[in-house]
Amino acid sequence: MVRADIDAIIDARVHAVAKESPGVPSGVVRNLLTARAPACPCAQYLGLNTKA
């Protein structure tokens, strides 16, 4: 349940960034946003949350 919530939050951030960068696939945006955090979705969320 928590992981699904985290994925939804990350997906929303990906959608917002992708909307500002037409032509860039969402998968690429997601990789760029989460690449600096460890593979753990919780760490990715925390990393994105501090930048929002």
C-alpha positions in Angstrom: 0.0 0.0 0.0 2.7 2.5 0.9 4.7 1.6 -2.1 1.7 2.3 -4.4 1.2 5.6 -2.7 4.9 6.5 -3.3 4.7 5.4 -6.9 1.6 7.6 -7.4 3.4 10.6 -5.9 6.5 10.0 -8.1 4.3 9.5 -11.2 2.6 12.8 -10.5 5.9 14.5 -10.4 7.0 12.8 -13.6 3.8 13.9 -15.3 4.3 17.5 -14.2 7.9 17.6 -15.5 7.1 15.7 -18.7 4.3 18.2 -19.4 7.0 21.0 -19.4 9.3 18.9 -21.7 7.2 17.8 -24.7 8.8 15.0 -26.7 10.7 13.5 -23.7 9.3 10.1 -22.8 7.9 9.8 -19.3 10.3 6.9 -18.7 13.3 9.1 -19.3 11.9 11.8 -17.1 11.3 9.2 -14.3 14.9 7.9 -14.6 16.3 11.4 -14.5 14.3 12.3 -11.4 15.0 9.1 -9.5 18.6 8.4 -10.7 20.2 10.4 -7.8 18.4 8.4 -5.1 19.1 4.8 -4.3 16.9 2.2 -5.8 14.5 2.2 -2.9 11.3 4.0 -3.8 11.1 5.6 -0.4 14.4 7.3 -0.8 13.4 8.4 -4.3 10.3 9.9 -2.8 12.2 11.7 -0.1 14.7 13.0 -2.6 11.9 14.4 -4.8 9.9 15.7 -1.9 12.7 17.9 -0.7 13.1 19.4 -4.2 9.4 20.2 -4.8 
